[in-house]
Amino acid sequence: MINDDELVCFCSAVTAGAIRQAMRDGGRTLDDIRRMTGACTLGRCKELSPRGR
């Protein structure tokens, strides 16, 4: 399992914990999670990720 502090969205600096919290707060779809956290909204994660993905 990914640590809550680990970044999963590098372009918006969203952590796994923020994603999990959004799900606990009622986020059910990717669009819900995007609205609630800002994840996957800037489209630069692959470019900014140290893993290149």
C-alpha positions in Angstrom: 0.0 0.0 0.0 1.2 3.5 -0.7 2.0 5.7 2.3 -0.5 8.6 2.9 2.3 11.1 2.5 3.4 9.9 -0.9 2.6 12.1 -3.8 0.4 10.5 -6.4 -0.3 13.7 -8.5 2.9 15.6 -9.0 1.5 18.5 -11.0 -0.9 19.4 -8.2 1.1 18.0 -5.2 -1.8 15.7 -4.1 -0.9 12.8 -1.7 -2.4 9.4 -1.4 -3.8 10.5 1.9 -5.7 13.3 0.3 -7.2 10.9 -2.2 -8.2 8.5 0.5 -9.8 11.4 2.5 -11.8 12.5 -0.5 -13.1 9.0 -0.8 -14.1 9.0 2.8 -15.8 12.3 2.3 -18.0 10.9 -0.4 -15.9 11.0 -3.6 -16.8 8.0 -5.7 -15.7 8.8 -9.3 -12.5 10.2 -10.7 -14.3 13.4 -11.5 -15.4 13.6 -7.8 -11.8 13.1 -6.7 -10.5 15.7 -9.2 -13.0 18.3 -7.9 -12.3 17.6 -4.3 -8.4 17.4 -4.4 -7.3 19.1 -7.6 -5.6 15.9 -8.7 -5.0 15.3 -12.4 -6.1 18.8 -13.4 -2.9 20.3 -14.7 -1.7 17.5 -16.9 2.0 17.7 -16.1 2.4 14.6 -13.8 4.4 12.6 -16.2 6.7 15.5 -16.8 7.1 16.3 -13.1 7.2 12.7 -11.7 10.6 11.4 -10.8 9.5 8.1 -12.2 8.5 9.6 -15.6 5.0 8.1 -15.5 
